[in-house]
């Protein structure tokens, strides 16, 4: 059992990992930290056009080295968040600005699991803001706010392996992340998301998760990652979630 300072995280006694479990009918899906052994699965899926075509920050081709560097960076952040949470107490739990678990896994009957994708929450980069000076100002202002400040704007990034598309998994995972974690442990009050125009599947996930469509920014996002420079600019559909008492 995980200590109460980490609630609602549970602890897997076999792996030593903390996790969140999705509600029925997806109770066999958990959200855990990344593992070094995930590199192969990450590289495989982020080279699949059904995945990377809607992710603006993924280089192509996506190499094993890319995956290993990503895992190292994210695991460091996860450890940092867990350390902060442990500094709290039952009377004064710590408020953080992220979630230490982000990797979706399907648990099999024998206890083993398979990698399903990623679901990450962080302070917003305001990528949907057209004016670069305004974007930089908003980002700096947002980063300067202390943890728990109701004015912090968050963003969510996600992808799911193609074999599990269309099952309602990401919708359930996003609801779990927001309701079970972001609201009580981050004091999250606002999340802004953007999705590539025409990405109907992601739009449905957001809408089912309580996000409201706010508008479209046409021909705005320029891809700058290796292998995708020079691609047509993306038009972005903007969505907003706000906390309701």
Secondary structure, DSSP 8 states (H G I E B T S, - for coil): ---GGGTT-EE-TTT--EEEE--TT-TTEEEE---GGGHHHHHHHTTSHHHHTT-TT--SS--HHHHHHHHHHHHHHHHHHHHHHHT--SSS----SS-S--EEEEE-TTS-EEEEEEEEEEE---TT-SSHHHHHHHHHHHHHS-TT-TT--EEEEEEE-GGGTTSSHHHHHHHIIIIIIIHHHH---EEEEEEETT-HHHHHHHHHTT-EEEEEEEEEE---STT-TT---EEEEEEEEE---
